[in-house]
Amino acid sequence: MTAVKEIEPIPEILDLWNEIKVCIDTMDIDIHKFARGNNAAGARARMGLKVLIVRSRELRRLAINVNRERILGRIDSRKKK
């Protein structure tokens, strides 16, 4: 049985994820207000969606880069053996 190697959490990923959660919570309030007739809340919700798209894209790119680095690290460690 092989031991599972503990990996340090990456703060940038967690920070982006927390930003996304805050954005969603804020939009939830504005979307409910918009549904009840507050047009200004609809504008805020649309702006929040733009921010959500940007932050999600950043998180996706960061996750891909981290995954690549981990894979390359595994390949490099195998070559050294």
C-alpha positions as a Markdown table, in Angstrom:
| # | Residue | x | y | z |
|---|---|---|---|---|
| 1 | Met | 0.0 | 0.0 | 0.0 |
| 2 | Thr | 1.5 | 3.4 | -1.0 |
| 3 | Ala | 1.2 | 6.4 | 1.3 |
| 4 | Val | -0.7 | 9.4 | 0.0 |
| 5 | Lys | 1.6 | 12.4 | -0.3 |
| 6 | Glu | 0.1 | 15.5 | 1.5 |
| 7 | Ile | 0.1 | 18.5 | -0.9 |
| 8 | Glu | 0.2 | 22.1 | 0.4 |
| 9 | Pro | -2.9 | 24.1 | -0.4 |
| 10 | Ile | -2.3 | 26.8 | -2.9 |
| 11 | Pro | -3.5 | 30.2 | -1.4 |
| 12 | Glu | -4.2 | 31.8 | -4.8 |
| 13 | Ile | -6.7 | 29.1 | -5.7 |
| 14 | Leu | -8.5 | 29.4 | -2.3 |
| 15 | Asp | -8.5 | 33.2 | -2.6 |
| 16 | Leu | -10.1 | 33.1 | -6.1 |
| 17 | Trp | -12.6 | 30.5 | -4.9 |
| 18 | Asn | -13.6 | 32.8 | -2.0 |
| 19 | Glu | -14.0 | 35.7 | -4.3 |
| 20 | Ile | -16.3 | 33.7 | -6.5 |
| 21 | Lys | -18.4 | 32.6 | -3.5 |
| 22 | Val | -18.7 | 36.2 | -2.3 |
| 23 | Cys | -19.7 | 37.3 | -5.9 |
| 24 | Ile | -22.4 | 34.6 | -6.1 |
| 25 | Asp | -23.8 | 35.6 | -2.6 |
| 26 | Thr | -23.9 | 39.2 | -3.6 |
| 27 | Met | -25.6 | 38.4 | -7.0 |
| 28 | Asp | -28.2 | 36.2 | -5.2 |
| 29 | Ile | -29.4 | 39.2 | -3.3 |
| 30 | Asp | -29.5 | 41.4 | -6.3 |
| 31 | Ile | -31.2 | 38.8 | -8.5 |
| 32 | His | -34.0 | 38.4 | -5.9 |
| 33 | Lys | -34.4 | 42.2 | -5.8 |
| 34 | Phe | -34.5 | 42.4 | -9.6 |
| 35 | Ala | -37.2 | 39.7 | -9.7 |
| 36 | Arg | -39.3 | 41.9 | -7.4 |
| 37 | Gly | -39.0 | 44.9 | -9.8 |
| 38 | Asn | -35.8 | 46.7 | -8.8 |
| 39 | Asn | -34.1 | 47.5 | -12.1 |
| 40 | Ala | -30.9 | 48.8 | -10.5 |
| 41 | Ala | -30.4 | 45.5 | -8.8 |
| 42 | Gly | -30.6 | 43.9 | -12.3 |
| 43 | Ala | -27.8 | 46.1 | -13.5 |
| 44 | Arg | -25.7 | 45.1 | -10.4 |
| 45 | Ala | -26.5 | 41.5 | -11.1 |
| 46 | Arg | -25.3 | 41.8 | -14.7 |
| 47 | Met | -22.1 | 43.5 | -13.6 |
| 48 | Gly | -21.6 | 40.7 | -11.0 |
| 49 | Leu | -22.0 | 38.1 | -13.8 |
| 50 | Lys | -19.2 | 39.8 | -15.7 |
| 51 | Val | -17.0 | 39.6 | -12.6 |
| 52 | Leu | -17.9 | 36.0 | -12.1 |
| 53 | Ile | -16.9 | 35.1 | -15.6 |
| 54 | Val | -13.5 | 36.8 | -15.3 |
| 55 | Arg | -12.8 | 35.2 | -11.9 |
| 56 | Ser | -13.9 | 31.8 | -13.1 |
| 57 | Arg | -11.7 | 32.1 | -16.1 |
| 58 | Glu | -8.8 | 33.1 | -13.8 |
| 59 | Leu | -9.4 | 30.1 | -11.5 |
| 60 | Arg | -9.6 | 27.7 | -14.4 |
| 61 | Arg | -6.3 | 29.0 | -15.9 |
| 62 | Leu | -4.6 | 28.8 | -12.5 |
| 63 | Ala | -5.9 | 25.2 | -11.9 |
| 64 | Ile | -4.7 | 24.1 | -15.3 |
| 65 | Asn | -1.2 | 25.6 | -14.7 |
| 66 | Val | -1.0 | 24.0 | -11.2 |
| 67 | Asn | -2.0 | 20.7 | -12.7 |
| 68 | Arg | 0.7 | 21.0 | -15.4 |
| 69 | Glu | 3.3 | 21.8 | -12.8 |
| 70 | Arg | 2.3 | 18.8 | -10.7 |
| 71 | Ile | 2.4 | 16.5 | -13.7 |
| 72 | Leu | 5.8 | 17.9 | -14.8 |
| 73 | Gly | 7.1 | 17.5 | -11.2 |
| 74 | Arg | 6.1 | 13.8 | -11.2 |
| 75 | Ile | 7.8 | 13.3 | -14.6 |
| 76 | Asp | 11.0 | 15.0 | -13.4 |
| 77 | Ser | 11.1 | 13.0 | -10.2 |
| 78 | Arg | 10.8 | 9.8 | -12.2 |
| 79 | Lys | 13.7 | 10.8 | -14.5 |
| 80 | Lys | 15.9 | 11.5 | -11.4 |
| 81 | Lys | 15.4 | 8.0 | -10.0 |
